[in-house]
């Protein structure tokens, strides 16, 4: 029995030394709560986007023709208000039964880097970028070896205006190839 106690006592002491005590657990919980507070505050800065939006838009297709569409966007808070989802669907203006685009994006904030992240899924592609967030504005860009596209969203309490532009010369000249003018439904 004494040999069992001699064996278990050092193991128990080792376990006690390796496990976090109440002070360590409190510091960890406090740090996690602080990070969540920072994330929550950053996500509240995007409140202007939340809602259901609809309206007309247009885009220039790869063939160079202008296609008009009717767009719906549903922007919701998710995951304890620390993530925002953006679900968009565009329908052909001439035939609203035809879906011309469907996309999903999520926005979150990383307290460690101090940056937002925009991750969008559309037409089999995934785009992950760091957007620029302002008062009532949101801008994200996509860079490829051949061109850069940027999308600038401007909000009022009742409107969402968005333009898309492309450059092939490193940003010296931009050409608009997309626009949406949406109204808040809810």
N, CA, C and O of each residue as an XYZ file, in Angstrom:
744
protein
N       0.827     -1.197      0.000
C       0.000      0.000      0.000
C       0.865      1.252      0.000
O       0.575      2.212     -0.713
N       1.958      1.241      0.823
C       2.844      2.410      0.852
C       3.469      2.654     -0.515
O       3.660      3.804     -0.911
N       3.787      1.588     -1.237
C       4.405      1.776     -2.549
C       3.402      2.388     -3.535
O       3.791      3.162     -4.409
N       2.120      2.048     -3.401
C       1.087      2.639     -4.244
C       0.942      4.127     -3.942
O       0.808      4.939     -4.857
N       0.969      4.486     -2.645
C       0.873      5.891     -2.249
C       2.089      6.653     -2.760
O       1.953      7.775     -3.248
N       3.291      6.050     -2.653
C       4.512      6.708     -3.155
C       4.434      6.920     -4.669
O       4.994      7.889     -5.180
N       3.768      6.055     -5.375
C       3.632      6.186     -6.810
C       2.570      7.226     -7.186
O       2.777      8.027     -8.098
N       1.437      7.210     -6.483
C       0.333      8.111     -6.819
C       0.566      9.541     -6.357
O       0.128     10.480     -7.023
N       1.251      9.728     -5.221
C       1.474     11.069     -4.692
C       2.243     11.955     -5.675
O       1.808     13.082     -5.914
N       3.361     11.509     -6.256
C       4.038     12.362     -7.236
C       3.183     12.645     -8.471
O       3.242     13.741     -9.029
N       2.384     11.654     -8.902
C       1.509     11.886    -10.051
C       0.452     12.937     -9.732
O       0.144     13.783    -10.572
N      -0.101     12.887     -8.534
C      -1.101     13.870     -8.122
C      -0.483     15.259     -8.045
O      -1.101     16.235     -8.471
N       0.751     15.361     -7.497
C       1.425     16.659     -7.421
C       1.721     17.205     -8.824
O       1.553     18.397     -9.083
N       2.161     16.323     -9.720
C       2.430     16.744    -11.087
C       1.158     17.249    -11.762
O       1.182     18.271    -12.448
N       0.062     16.548    -11.573
C      -1.213     16.970    -12.148
C      -1.637     18.318    -11.594
O      -2.138     19.166    -12.332
N      -1.437     18.521    -10.286
C      -1.806     19.793     -9.665
C      -0.957     20.935    -10.219
O      -1.466     22.035    -10.433
N       0.331     20.684    -10.452
C       1.204     21.723    -10.993
C       0.868     22.078    -12.438
O       0.965     23.240    -12.831
N       0.473     21.081    -13.233
C       0.191     21.319    -14.638
C      -1.190     21.903    -14.905
O      -1.395     22.543    -15.936
N      -2.134     21.695    -14.003
C      -3.485     22.197    -14.240
C      -3.562     23.668    -13.861
O      -2.947     24.092    -12.883
N      -4.309     24.441    -14.624
C      -4.435     25.867    -14.303
C      -5.216     26.055    -13.011
O      -6.231     25.399    -12.775
N      -4.736     26.937    -12.207
C      -5.429     27.236    -10.963
C      -6.538     28.235    -11.210
O      -6.727     28.683    -12.341
N      -7.280     28.594    -10.163
C      -8.386     29.543    -10.341
C      -7.942     30.886    -10.922
O      -8.670     31.486    -11.713
N      -6.757     31.362    -10.539
C      -6.298     32.657    -11.050
C      -6.013     32.575    -12.543
O      -6.362     33.486    -13.293
N      -5.375     31.480    -12.981
C      -5.081     31.315    -14.402
C      -6.362     31.181    -15.199
O      -6.501     31.788    -16.260
N      -7.304     30.387    -14.695
C      -8.585     30.213    -15.390
C      -9.316     31.550    -15.480
O      -9.924     31.850    -16.507
N      -9.265     32.354    -14.424
C      -9.939     33.654    -14.434
C      -9.288     34.583    -15.449
O      -9.985     35.305    -16.162
N      -7.928     34.573    -15.523
C      -7.239     35.412    -16.501
C      -7.602     34.991    -17.924
O      -7.829     35.835    -18.790
N      -7.654     33.672    -18.158
C      -8.003     33.173    -19.486
C      -9.425     33.582    -19.847
O      -9.661     34.062    -20.956
N     -10.376     33.403    -18.936
C     -11.758     33.779    -19.205
C     -11.869     35.277    -19.439
O     -12.616     35.721    -20.312
N     -11.121     36.062    -18.653
C     -11.150     37.509    -18.806
C     -10.593     37.916    -20.170
O     -11.151     38.793    -20.830
N      -9.493     37.280    -20.598
C      -8.910     37.592    -21.906
C      -9.865     37.203    -23.026
O     -10.029     37.944    -23.995
N     -10.495     36.038    -22.893
C     -11.454     35.614    -23.911
C     -12.640     36.561    -23.960
O     -13.107     36.913    -25.043
N     -13.133     36.979    -22.797
C     -14.267     37.912    -22.758
C     -13.870     39.238    -23.403
O     -14.667     39.841    -24.123
N     -12.633     39.700    -23.146
C     -12.161     40.942    -23.755
C     -12.109     40.851    -25.263
O     -12.490     41.789    -25.963
N     -11.631     39.708    -25.771
C     -11.581     39.510    -27.222
C     -12.987     39.488    -27.800
O     -13.226     40.062    -28.862
N     -13.919     38.834    -27.118
C     -15.296     38.793    -27.606
C     -15.913     40.179    -27.586
O     -16.669     40.532    -28.492
N     -15.600     40.979    -26.555
C     -16.110     42.351    -26.515
C     -15.587     43.160    -27.704
O     -16.331     43.923    -28.319
N     -14.294     42.986    -28.022
C     -13.714     43.693    -29.165
C     -14.337     43.250    -30.477
O     -14.607     44.073    -31.352
N     -14.566     41.949    -30.615
C     -15.203     41.437    -31.823
C     -16.631     41.960    -31.930
O     -17.065     42.403    -32.994
N     -17.352     41.902    -30.819
C     -18.753     42.349    -30.828
C     -18.840     43.833    -31.198
O     -19.712     44.229    -31.971
N     -17.948     44.644    -30.655
C     -17.947     46.070    -30.968
C     -17.635     46.295    -32.449
O     -18.278     47.115    -33.105
N     -16.654     45.570    -32.966
C     -16.303     45.707    -34.382
C     -17.480     45.300    -35.272
O     -17.745     45.947    -36.285
N     -18.180     44.238    -34.898
C     -19.306     43.787    -35.706
C     -20.488     44.750    -35.614
O     -21.256     44.879    -36.567
N     -20.640     45.429    -34.473
C     -21.704     46.441    -34.354
C     -21.473     47.599    -35.323
O     -22.426     48.264    -35.729
N     -20.215     47.845    -35.698
C     -19.918     48.911    -36.675
C     -20.568     48.628    -38.025
O     -20.726     49.535    -38.842
N     -20.951     47.351    -38.265
C     -21.557     46.964    -39.542
C     -23.080     46.894    -39.461
O     -23.718     46.356    -40.366
N     -23.666     47.425    -38.402
C     -25.127     47.375    -38.237
C     -25.866     47.983    -39.414
O     -26.988     47.575    -39.715
N     -25.252     48.958    -40.089
C     -25.911     49.613    -41.223
C     -26.234     48.632    -42.355
O     -27.070     48.932    -43.207
N     -25.586     47.475    -42.373
C     -25.811     46.499    -43.443
C     -26.986     45.563    -43.157
O     -27.573     45.004    -44.083
N     -27.329     45.391    -41.886
C     -28.307     44.383    -41.486
C     -29.680     44.713    -42.068
O     -30.139     45.853    -41.987
N     -30.331     43.708    -42.656
C     -31.679     43.886    -43.188
C     -31.896     43.084    -44.452
O     -31.024     42.334    -44.891
N     -33.065     43.252    -45.024
C     -33.406     42.654    -46.311
C     -33.524     43.785    -47.310
O     -34.204     44.780    -47.061
N     -32.863     43.628    -48.432
C     -32.732     44.679    -49.431
C     -33.137     44.143    -50.795
O     -32.949     42.957    -51.068
N     -33.685     44.984    -51.652
C     -34.039     44.559    -53.013
C     -34.034     45.757    -53.949
O     -34.276     46.892    -53.538
N     -33.751     45.475    -55.227
C     -33.773     46.528    -56.226
C     -33.066     46.107    -57.495
O     -32.613     44.969    -57.621
N     -32.973     47.043    -58.446
C     -32.367     46.736    -59.743
C     -30.852     46.876    -59.727
O     -30.253     47.511    -58.859
N     -30.273     46.246    -60.737
C     -28.839     46.362    -60.929
C     -28.474     46.005    -62.353
O     -29.321     45.579    -63.139
N     -27.209     46.183    -62.677
C     -26.711     45.796    -63.991
C     -25.251     45.401    -63.877
O     -24.539     45.817    -62.963
N     -24.827     44.584    -64.831
C     -23.431     44.184    -64.912
C     -23.048     44.070    -66.372
O     -23.898     43.867    -67.239
N     -21.770     44.201    -66.632
C     -21.261     43.995    -67.978
C     -20.740     42.562    -68.021
O     -19.858     42.195    -67.246
N     -21.280     41.767    -68.914
C     -20.892     40.356    -69.035
C     -19.519     40.249    -69.701
O     -19.046     41.217    -70.297
N     -18.881     39.089    -69.606
C     -17.575     38.915    -70.274
C     -17.613     39.207    -71.771
O     -16.598     39.587    -72.354
N     -18.782     39.031    -72.398
C     -18.881     39.338    -73.841
C     -19.039     40.835    -74.102
O     -19.027     41.262    -75.256
N     -19.189     41.645    -73.035
C     -19.292     43.093    -73.197
C     -20.709     43.630    -73.239
O     -20.902     44.839    -73.367
N     -21.708     42.759    -73.134
C     -23.095     43.236    -73.132
C     -23.521     43.577    -71.709
O     -22.986     43.048    -70.735
N     -24.472     44.452    -71.620
C     -24.996     44.864    -70.319
C     -26.194     43.979    -69.978
O     -27.139     43.866    -70.759
N     -26.141     43.357    -68.811
C     -27.247     42.520    -68.349
C     -27.889     43.175    -67.141
O     -27.209     43.479    -66.161
N     -29.200     43.395    -67.205
C     -29.923     43.989    -66.085
C     -30.535     42.878    -65.247
O     -30.972     41.852    -65.768
N     -30.557     43.103    -63.941
C     -31.070     42.087    -63.028
C     -31.821     42.729    -61.874
O     -31.716     43.933    -61.638
N     -32.572     41.917    -61.169
C     -33.266     42.301    -59.938
C     -32.581     41.556    -58.799
O     -32.489     40.328    -58.816
N     -32.108     42.295    -57.824
C     -31.290     41.712    -56.762
C     -32.023     41.712    -55.430
O     -32.757     42.650    -55.117
N     -31.824     40.664    -54.652
C     -32.280     40.590    -53.268
C     -31.075     40.239    -52.407
O     -30.311     39.337    -52.749
N     -30.899     40.938    -51.301
C     -29.811     40.673    -50.358
C     -30.406     40.537    -48.965
O     -31.174     41.391    -48.522
N     -30.048     39.461    -48.281
C     -30.458     39.250    -46.886
C     -29.203     39.255    -46.035
O     -28.336     38.393    -46.185
N     -29.109     40.221    -45.149
C     -27.925     40.382    -44.307
C     -28.351     40.159    -42.865
O     -29.191     40.882    -42.330
N     -27.748     39.133    -42.237
C     -28.157     38.747    -40.875
C     -26.954     38.558    -39.969
O     -25.851     38.238    -40.413
N     -27.204     38.765    -38.688
C     -26.202     38.439    -37.661
C     -26.284     36.942    -37.394
O     -27.371     36.364    -37.403
N     -25.138     36.315    -37.157
C     -25.060     34.881    -36.888
C     -24.059     34.635    -35.749
O     -23.317     35.531    -35.347
N     -24.062     33.417    -35.252
C     -23.041     32.950    -34.295
C     -22.832     33.933    -33.144
O     -21.726     34.427    -32.924
N     -23.908     34.204    -32.420
C     -23.800     35.108    -31.277
C     -23.458     36.528    -31.668
O     -22.804     37.239    -30.904
N     -23.886     36.954    -32.843
C     -23.653     38.298    -33.384
C     -22.189     38.576    -33.735
O     -21.819     39.731    -33.944
N     -21.350     37.532    -33.805
C     -19.938     37.720    -34.128
C     -19.631     37.455    -35.602
O     -18.491     37.610    -36.041
N     -20.648     37.057    -36.360
C     -20.511     36.821    -37.800
C     -21.736     37.433    -38.481
O     -22.845     37.375    -37.949
N     -21.529     38.004    -39.630
C     -22.643     38.503    -40.444
C     -22.653     37.700    -41.735
O     -21.618     37.531    -42.380
N     -23.827     37.206    -42.106
C     -23.958     36.509    -43.385
C     -24.686     37.415    -44.367
O     -25.596     38.158    -44.001
N     -24.266     37.334    -45.612
C     -24.859     38.116    -46.696
C     -25.256     37.119    -47.789
O     -24.398     36.504    -48.423
N     -26.558     36.969    -47.998
C     -27.055     36.038    -49.006
C     -27.694     36.838    -50.125
O     -28.674     37.552    -49.915
N     -27.129     36.712    -51.315
C     -27.631     37.482    -52.444
C     -28.111     36.602    -53.571
O     -27.571     35.525    -53.822
N     -29.145     37.086    -54.249
C     -29.653     36.381    -55.420
C     -30.090     37.405    -56.457
O     -30.859     38.321    -56.167
N     -29.580     37.228    -57.676
C     -29.956     38.094    -58.778
C     -30.786     37.327    -59.788
O     -30.479     36.184    -60.127
N     -31.844     37.971    -60.264
C     -32.721     37.361    -61.276
C     -32.728     38.251    -62.516
O     -32.673     39.477    -62.426
N     -32.795     37.611    -63.649
C     -32.832     38.324    -64.926
C     -34.029     39.282    -64.929
O     -35.157     38.868    -64.662
N     -33.785     40.541    -65.227
C     -34.871     41.526    -65.215
C     -35.920     41.205    -66.278
O     -37.112     41.415    -66.050
N     -35.495     40.704    -67.424
C     -36.432     40.370    -68.505
C     -37.248     39.117    -68.187
O     -38.384     38.990    -68.643
N     -36.680     38.190    -67.409
C     -37.367     36.951    -67.034
C     -37.017     36.623    -65.585
O     -36.085     35.858    -65.338
N     -37.756     37.193    -64.611
C     -37.433     37.027    -63.188
C     -37.426     35.574    -62.689
O     -37.003     35.312    -61.563
N     -37.891     34.633    -63.516
C     -37.804     33.223    -63.108
C     -36.382     32.696    -63.235
O     -36.044     31.670    -62.645
N     -35.540     33.397    -64.010
C     -34.173     32.948    -64.269
C     -33.195     33.586    -63.282
O     -33.060     34.808    -63.223
N     -32.522     32.740    -62.514
C     -31.501     33.212    -61.573
C     -30.205     33.404    -62.341
O     -29.724     32.481    -62.998
N     -29.632     34.615    -62.261
C     -28.384     34.901    -62.969
C     -27.179     34.909    -62.033
O     -26.038     34.824    -62.488
N     -27.426     35.011    -60.729
C     -26.325     34.943    -59.769
C     -26.877     34.597    -58.394
O     -27.962     35.030    -58.008
N     -26.107     33.813    -57.677
C     -26.444     33.443    -56.305
C     -25.136     33.406    -55.532
O     -24.176     32.767    -55.964
N     -25.091     34.080    -54.399
C     -23.834     34.170    -53.654
C     -24.102     34.191    -52.155
O     -25.182     34.561    -51.695
N     -23.092     33.786    -51.421
C     -23.108     33.832    -49.952
C     -21.774     34.385    -49.502
O     -20.725     33.993    -50.013
N     -21.815     35.291    -48.550
C     -20.581     35.815    -47.971
C     -20.735     35.866    -46.460
O     -21.844     35.981    -45.936
N     -19.612     35.780    -45.772
C     -19.601     35.948    -44.324
C     -18.538     36.986    -43.973
O     -17.489     37.079    -44.610
N     -18.848     37.754    -42.947
C     -17.937     38.782    -42.464
C     -17.692     38.502    -40.989
O     -18.629     38.249    -40.232
N     -16.440     38.549    -40.590
C     -16.122     38.465    -39.163
C     -14.944     39.387    -38.872
O     -14.374     40.000    -39.775
N     -14.594     39.471    -37.594
C     -13.517     40.355    -37.167
C     -12.544     39.565    -36.317
O     -12.949     38.859    -35.394
N     -11.261     39.681    -36.625
C     -10.218     38.990    -35.881
C      -9.565     39.987    -34.923
O      -8.862     40.906    -35.343
N      -9.807     39.787    -33.655
C      -9.274     40.698    -32.633
C      -7.742     40.702    -32.642
O      -7.128     41.742    -32.403
N      -7.123     39.560    -32.914
C      -5.661     39.462    -32.902
C      -5.019     40.308    -33.991
O      -4.000     40.957    -33.750
N      -5.596     40.311    -35.175
C      -5.013     41.077    -36.278
C      -5.618     42.472    -36.405
O      -5.058     43.340    -37.073
N      -6.773     42.682    -35.753
C      -7.448     43.967    -35.863
C      -8.050     44.185    -37.242
O      -8.186     45.323    -37.691
N      -8.418     43.076    -37.927
C      -8.939     43.193    -39.285
C     -10.251     42.426    -39.446
O     -10.491     41.404    -38.803
N     -11.081     42.962    -40.325
C     -12.271     42.235    -40.750
C     -11.845     41.208    -41.797
O     -10.775     41.322    -42.394
N     -12.688     40.215    -42.010
C     -12.475     39.254    -43.091
C     -13.787     39.074    -43.842
O     -14.838     38.860    -43.238
N     -13.712     39.164    -45.164
C     -14.855     38.965    -46.071
C     -14.553     37.686    -46.830
O     -13.551     37.602    -47.541
N     -15.409     36.701    -46.683
C     -15.235     35.442    -47.404
C     -16.506     35.206    -48.211
O     -17.587     35.021    -47.651
N     -16.361     35.215    -49.536
C     -17.518     35.133    -50.427
C     -17.448     33.865    -51.269
O     -16.378     33.430    -51.696
N     -18.625     33.289    -51.492
C     -18.754     32.059    -52.271
C     -19.730     32.335    -53.412
O     -20.891     32.667    -53.171
N     -19.257     32.198    -54.663
C     -20.109     32.467    -55.813
C     -19.563     31.752    -57.038
O     -18.364     31.790    -57.316
N     -20.459     31.101    -57.760
C     -20.116     30.442    -59.026
C     -18.951     29.459    -58.892
O     -18.153     29.321    -59.819
N     -18.849     28.787    -57.769
C     -17.790     27.812    -57.558
C     -16.477     28.393    -57.087
O     -15.507     27.655    -56.911
N     -16.420     29.696    -56.879
C     -15.199     30.355    -56.431
C     -15.337     30.802    -54.981
O     -16.437     31.072    -54.501
N     -14.209     30.874    -54.301
C     -14.155     31.391    -52.937
C     -13.186     32.569    -52.943
O     -12.067     32.462    -53.445
N     -13.620     33.675    -52.390
C     -12.795     34.871    -52.290
C     -12.670     35.235    -50.827
O     -13.679     35.401    -50.141
N     -11.447     35.362    -50.340
C     -11.200     35.779    -48.962
C     -10.300     37.006    -48.998
O      -9.167     36.941    -49.474
N     -10.817     38.135    -48.487
C     -10.072     39.392    -48.518
C     -10.318     40.170    -47.228
O     -11.203     39.844    -46.437
N      -9.513     41.198    -47.045
C      -9.681     42.128    -45.929
C     -10.404     43.358    -46.472
O      -9.827     44.112    -47.256
N     -11.670     43.575    -46.063
C     -12.404     44.741    -46.557
C     -12.022     46.010    -45.792
O     -11.396     45.967    -44.733
N     -12.423     47.129    -46.370
C     -12.252     48.423    -45.716
C     -13.639     48.852    -45.239
O     -14.571     48.967    -46.034
N     -13.761     49.087    -43.937
C     -15.049     49.451    -43.337
C     -14.995     50.905    -42.890
O     -14.066     51.322    -42.198
N     -16.005     51.669    -43.294
C     -16.114     53.062    -42.871
C     -17.498     53.318    -42.307
O     -18.271     52.381    -42.110
N     -17.816     54.565    -42.049
C     -19.147     54.927    -41.567
C     -20.135     54.808    -42.715
O     -20.188     55.675    -43.587
N     -20.912     53.746    -42.715
C     -21.886     53.529    -43.775
C     -21.281     53.079    -45.087
O     -21.948     53.122    -46.121
N     -20.024     52.647    -45.067
C     -19.380     52.173    -46.293
C     -18.664     50.850    -46.048
O     -18.252     50.535    -44.931
N     -18.532     50.097    -47.118
C     -17.865     48.797    -47.076
C     -17.256     48.593    -48.459
O     -17.955     48.703    -49.467
N     -15.957     48.298    -48.515
C     -15.301     48.107    -49.802
C     -14.415     46.869    -49.747
O     -13.683     46.647    -48.783
N     -14.501     46.077    -50.800
C     -13.610     44.921    -50.895
C     -13.082     44.828    -52.315
O     -13.728     45.269    -53.266
N     -11.896     44.247    -52.444
C     -11.235     44.139    -53.746
C     -10.763     42.720    -53.978
O     -10.495     41.968    -53.040
N     -10.667     42.372    -55.249
C     -10.192     41.061    -55.666
C      -9.080     41.286    -56.679
O      -9.287     41.934    -57.705
N      -7.892     40.745    -56.385
C      -6.760     40.906    -57.298
C      -6.452     39.583    -57.988
O      -6.405     38.527    -57.357
N      -6.245     39.668    -59.284
C      -5.779     38.528    -60.074
C      -4.537     38.997    -60.820
O      -4.241     40.192    -60.823
N      -3.813     38.096    -61.443
C      -2.646     38.553    -62.215
C      -3.025     39.503    -63.362
O      -2.227     40.361    -63.739
N      -4.223     39.356    -63.912
C      -4.613     40.159    -65.081
C      -5.347     41.449    -64.731
O      -5.263     42.418    -65.486
N      -6.064     41.491    -63.610
C      -6.878     42.665    -63.293
C      -7.166     42.713    -61.789
O      -6.916     41.759    -61.053
N      -7.695     43.852    -61.368
C      -8.192     44.031    -60.007
C      -9.614     44.546    -60.102
O      -9.902     45.472    -60.859
N     -10.501     43.939    -59.327
C     -11.881     44.430    -59.225
C     -12.095     44.938    -57.813
O     -11.581     44.362    -56.854
N     -12.850     46.009    -57.685
C     -13.215     46.495    -56.352
C     -14.705     46.806    -56.345
O     -15.275     47.253    -57.340
N     -15.308     46.558    -55.207
C     -16.732     46.798    -55.010
C     -16.873     47.758    -53.843
O     -16.371     47.503    -52.748
N     -17.562     48.863    -54.089
C     -17.752     49.889    -53.079
C     -19.239     49.982    -52.762
O     -20.052     50.284    -53.636
N     -19.584     49.720    -51.508
C     -20.967     49.748    -51.036
C     -21.140     50.970    -50.153
O     -20.345     51.210    -49.245
N     -22.187     51.742    -50.425
C     -22.502     52.934    -49.640
C     -23.948     52.802    -49.164
O     -24.855     52.541    -49.955
N     -24.143     52.985    -47.864
C     -25.459     52.784    -47.253
C     -25.993     54.072    -46.643
O     -25.240     54.886    -46.109
N     -27.311     54.241    -46.735
C     -28.056     55.191    -45.915
C     -29.017     54.311    -45.109
O     -29.028     53.095    -45.304
N     -29.815     54.880    -44.219
C     -30.760     54.023    -43.489
C     -31.729     53.259    -44.388
O     -32.255     52.223    -43.983
N     -31.973     53.755    -45.605
C     -32.958     53.087    -46.472
C     -32.410     52.625    -47.821
O     -33.136     51.980    -48.577
N     -31.148     52.935    -48.147
C     -30.611     52.564    -49.462
C     -29.252     51.872    -49.364
O     -28.487     52.088    -48.425
N     -28.983     51.043    -50.351
C     -27.700     50.357    -50.538
C     -27.312     50.621    -51.983
O     -27.957     50.116    -52.901
N     -26.271     51.403    -52.190
C     -25.762     51.699    -53.534
C     -24.397     51.015    -53.647
O     -23.530     51.195    -52.792
N     -24.223     50.241    -54.695
C     -22.965     49.505    -54.870
C     -22.499     49.625    -56.307
O     -23.275     49.479    -57.251
N     -21.209     49.896    -56.447
C     -20.620     49.875    -57.781
C     -19.435     48.905    -57.783
O     -18.751     48.718    -56.777
N     -19.220     48.302    -58.948
C     -18.053     47.468    -59.171
C     -17.222     48.098    -60.267
O     -17.751     48.595    -61.262
N     -15.914     48.073    -60.072
C     -14.997     48.663    -61.040
C     -13.825     47.711    -61.260
O     -13.477     46.919    -60.384
N     -13.228     47.802    -62.438
C     -12.087     46.960    -62.767
C     -10.963     47.821    -63.333
O     -11.196     48.800    -64.042
N      -9.730     47.421    -62.993
C      -8.550     48.067    -63.559
C      -7.612     46.989    -64.098
O      -7.488     45.909    -63.520
N      -6.966     47.295    -65.195
C      -5.966     46.391    -65.764
C      -4.587     47.046    -65.784
O      -3.621     46.452    -66.263
N      -4.495     48.289    -65.255
C      -3.223     49.016    -65.280
C      -2.748     49.388    -63.872
O      -2.128     50.433    -63.674
N      -3.044     48.524    -62.902
C      -2.551     48.767    -61.547
C      -3.263     49.869    -60.796
O      -2.728     50.392    -59.819
N      -4.459     50.234    -61.231
C      -5.242     51.231    -60.521
C      -5.139     52.636    -61.068
O      -5.688     53.566    -60.476
N      -4.455     52.815    -62.175
C      -4.371     54.163    -62.764
C      -5.714     54.580    -63.352
O      -6.119     55.735    -63.223
N      -6.404     53.643    -63.995
C      -7.742     53.917    -64.519
C      -8.679     52.795    -64.103
O      -8.298     51.625    -64.071
N      -9.912     53.173    -63.785
C     -10.934     52.211    -63.364
C     -12.118     52.325    -64.309
O     -12.462     53.415    -64.766
N     -12.742     51.178    -64.597
C     -13.915     51.146    -65.473
C     -15.051     50.468    -64.729
O     -14.929     49.327    -64.282
N     -16.156     51.186    -64.604
C     -17.310     50.622    -63.910
C     -17.932     49.514    -64.753
O     -18.154     49.678    -65.953
N     -18.209     48.379    -64.104
C     -18.818     47.254    -64.811
C     -19.973     46.626    -64.027
O     -20.453     45.545    -64.368
N     -20.414     47.324    -62.967
C     -21.449     46.751    -62.103
C     -22.079     47.871    -61.289
O     -21.405     48.818    -60.885
N     -23.399     47.749    -61.049
C     -24.074     48.683    -60.150
C     -25.354     48.058    -59.621
O     -26.066     47.354    -60.336
N     -25.631     48.333    -58.345
C     -26.909     47.944    -57.726
C     -27.427     49.134    -56.941
O     -26.657     49.870    -56.323
N     -28.742     49.317    -56.972
C     -29.409     50.351    -56.179
C     -30.580     49.670    -55.461
O     -31.652     49.472    -56.034
N     -30.346     49.319    -54.202
C     -31.311     48.554    -53.435
C     -31.995     49.416    -52.391
O     -31.447     50.421    -51.938
N     -33.196     49.012    -52.016
C     -33.972     49.664    -50.951
C     -34.156     48.659    -49.820
O     -34.297     47.458    -50.048
N     -34.152     49.178    -48.606
C     -34.376     48.324    -47.437
C     -35.852     47.914    -47.388
O     -36.745     48.761    -47.424
N     -36.088     46.612    -47.307
C     -37.439     46.082    -47.167
C     -37.767     45.825    -45.704
O     -38.906     46.017    -45.277
N     -36.802     45.406    -44.958
C     -36.998     45.101    -43.514
C     -35.702     45.286    -42.774
O     -35.650     45.084    -41.561
